[in-house]
Amino acid sequence: MSEGKKTALVTGANKGIGFEIARQLGIQDITILVGVRDLDRGEAAIQKLRAEKIDATVVHLDVTDQASIDAAAAFIDQTYGRLDILVNNAAIAVQEWSTPPSQLSFEDLQKTFATNVFGVFAVTKAMLPLLRHSQAGCIVNVSSEMGSLDINSDANSSISRMPPTLAYNASKTALNALTVFFAKELQDTPIKVNSVSPGYVATDLNGHSGHLTTEQGAKAPISYATLPADGPTGGFFGANGQIAW
């Protein structure tokens, strides 16, 4: 199969880090599939991308809805025949700040995992046959240092001193586990799977309290979405290199 122009699917790509990842991939002449729950917001996003001469198409994709995921995979298969890059960016954070783990509601934990873990699993599983058609596919799971057990258990780390956020942090820990096991399954293929933290970026998810811009936060995910053939797989990385699990 001829490599041709690469195609990338970015989930949750209508705003924030997801949009900026899509934009930075697009200016590298990669066809961008903007995965969104809300088609109106998706259309607005692709108009911005097209204004920069980026080849972008909106794809209806609710990561918590299997029928939506299957329809998106079928559309990509019929239209492009393969997928070269999958960026699992879509994520949520419930308002759990300062809530002790014992006081967290089961519903909030379940809701967080439904998007941040089960959604990533379902999307990755559905897109994997398309990634296998790529000469060198890349999967980037957008994670966070807040999911690092090593950092959270280090009394000297700034994250360990933050108010407890069990649902979000545990979801990112579980996401990292998905990275390890998918990478292990695919170790004898050209497909690379990595968890990548964009850092503390100012987004809607954190009330724009982050100190990094979306442009800065997108740099590490972009690097691991466009790895060379000898690039790493099965790791957890950030802008400054490897992050402890």
Buried (B, 14 or more C-beta within 10 A) or exposed (E): EEEEEBBBBBBBBBBBBBBBBBBBBBEEEBBBBBBBBEEEBBEBBBEBBBEEEBBBBBBBBBBBBBEBBEBBBEBBBEEBEBBBBBBBBBBBBBEBEEBEEEEBEEEBBEBBBBBBBBBBBBBBEBBBEBBBBBEBBBBBBBBBBBBBEEBBEBEEBEBEEEEBBBBBBBBBBBBBBBBBEBBEEBEEBBBBBBBBBBBBBBBEBEEEEBEBEBEBBBBBBBBBBBBEEEBEBBBBBBBEEEBEB
